[in-house]
Amino acid sequence: MMSPRVVTVVQARLGSTRLPGKVLRPLCHKPLLARLVERVKMATLVGTVVVATTTAAEDDPIEALCHEEGYFCFRGHPTDLLDRHYRAGWQFDADIVVKIPSDCPLIDPRLIDRVITAFLDAPAPYDYLSNMHPATYPDGNDVEVMAMPALETAWIEAERPFEREHTTPFFWENPARFRLGNVTWETGLDYSMSHRWTIDYEADYCFIHNVFAALYPQNPQFGLTDILQLLTCQPKLAAINQHLAGVNWYRHHLSELKTVNAAMTREEPVAKTAVPSAPLIRQGGSVAL
């Protein structure tokens, strides 16, 4: 029996409303998107990795970066992410589609493999499996895996705008229709609301830039444990974007979501903590704060 064909889709665009151009900001002398794809490709089970951007002219630089770095690039609908993921999977002949957001440049490759392994090794086939329902890992380690027939069902039937924009809610909002699974952190800890490693705001970029500066030169394959050890040694680094921990898109759709409640999200702080206008610089083996 042939192994299923895995296609990992990294969604990316430049038109972020909160932090425009974030995926091309520099991390250790390369664009953030390139560092993210580099980390994704360190996982052993990701199969074909595809950057899925939009057809908008403003995203031409993403396609140019893909050509420069030798990545597969798919261009699709600007706002319908469900359509973009389905069509990318179809174009690359996927049996299984893995969804990785481009705002997760600190994602642990070993965690990606752990989630995919749980999907592939299940005694009965899953339609959808993630490490997000419920989430336990630090925010910014999002991995979602879908069987292509289930993705096609969602693509055909999902109608609400947030189901199209966020790709996967149709699965976890309809547990009676799909076989769902979840991977929780083996430590038993839940850092999903207390540790923010994703990028949507200037403070997030400052945090991520400094983590890369501290860890990447010595160990390009640094992982979740390495980051946690760094934050223990450098508590001021952890504080850079702590005021944003728990802020996610769920807060905009609590009245529509059946399986998400207010405890799973926080409002964006009204008074934002001041952050440096430029990334902090690593000096002498420690982070300058």
Buried (B, 14 or more C-beta within 10 A) or exposed (E): EEEBBBBBBBBBBBEBEEBEBBBBBBBBEBBBBBBBBBBBBBBEBBBBBBBBBBEBEBBEBBBEBBEEBEBBBBBBBBEBBBBBBBBBBBBBEBBBBBBBBBBBBBBBBBBBBBBBBBBBEEEEEBBBBBBBBEBBBBBBBBBBBBBBEBBBBBBEEBEBEBBBBBBBBBBBBBEEBBBBBBBBBEEEBBBBBEBBBBBBBBBBBBBBBBBBBBBBEEEEEBBBEBBBEBBEEBEEBBBBBBBBBBBBEBBEBEEEBEEBEEEBBBEBEEEEEEBBEEBBEBEEEEBEE
